[in-house]
Amino acid sequence: MEKRTKIFPVRWSEAEYGEIARLAASADMKTGRYVREAALKGIVRHIPAVNREQWRALAGLANNLNQLVRNVNIGRADTGSKALVEELRPILKEIREALIR
């Protein structure tokens, strides 16, 4: 990661600052990260607090699927496993997207 050396000072009203802090907390982010992502990406996805644990569990599952595909590609697992993984990917994506709605 490139070292961040530049500072961009911005003045906020109490109300604006409070709203940004609230949005950052609801996204489980520090305020600086939230503002950076909002400025550079234009959107910050908010994961409801009740869904964060499930989101993390699904991230682990996605990682396991990627490892399985890697093993298929290097010949350590049968090719039928790759077809199953490819079938599961869109389902996993749909579930993750449902958690952030």
Buried (B, 14 or more C-beta within 10 A) or exposed (E): EEEEEEEEEEEEEEEEEEEBBEBBEBBEBEBEEBBBBBEEEEEBEBBEEEBEEBBEEBEEBBEEBEEBBEBBEEEEBEEEBBEEBEEBBEEBEEEBEEBEE
